[in-house]
């Protein structure tokens, strides 16, 4: 069994590629909102709500990941069921890499090394924890940047 992300359904997985696939309720909602309900039905997906998501959310917050609740639930499903997560979303792959969860890309290559994101002021260059305002200069011109992941 594999846990599949929205992009796998939307970008055209066939039933033969993913006969034994699962996903989370949020992916089904995303697929429906994009107008791809028929593709989801064709895949005969098993929809599972993961039981434990706290560890995934904690890691996501620790690395300032730009993931959604649905993304984090998908990663939690992969961890809980010990199954491969299939997604082209690099932030999803990043969480899987850090948490030791098997993952693969669907149409794109997988990430090679994990990263973490930090916020930086475009005015003065200060790194900040606050994504809204720089503590040094008060600017609200904040951007998210990426750096190599350090587990410490």
PyMOL commands that set and color helices and strands:
alter all, ss='L'
color gray80, all
select helices_A, chain A and resi 6-10+25-33+37-43+54-62+69-81+90-99
alter helices_A, ss='H'
color red, helices_A
select strands_A, chain A and resi 2-4+21-23+46-47+84-86+103-104+115-121+127-128+142-148
alter strands_A, ss='S'
color yellow, strands_A
deselect
rebuild
show_as cartoon
